[in-house]
Amino acid sequence: QVLLVESGGGLVQAGGSLIVSCAASGLTFSSVVMGWIRQAPGKEREFVAAISWSGQFTHYTEAVKGRFTVSRDNAKNTVYLRMNSLTPEDTAVYYCAAASGPRRTITYYSDIRQYQHWGQGTQVTVSS
């Protein structure tokens, strides 16, 4: 059984930073692309970031480029999302997800339909 468990969400002031983590089990972690997807109140889920199997390649949605950094530690089966310069528009539930699809370029995994396994999400709230 695949299990993805996010942690590290919380309340932060605008301009602040936060790191969310996702621990994976029940899968071969180094064989999956890991992604971060968020859902703001009243909005659809949207892609945030993805990282390739070895961590060599990353891809971000335009809104977070230069502010967010995705990384992974395959020895710990964990993926991270460091978020800097947070704004109230970043307020959302943040989900990690795993994709065991074909070896395509990392931009392919900006399509959230490619992810087969999802965590339960962690709330990130940015106050103004």
Secondary structure, DSSP 8 states (H G I E B T S, - for coil): --EEEEE--EEEETT--EEEEEEEESS-GGGSEEEEEEE-TTS--EEEEEE-TTS--EEE-GGGTTTEEEEEETTTTEEEEEE-S--GGG-EEEEEEEE---S--GGGGGSGGG--EE---EEEEEE-
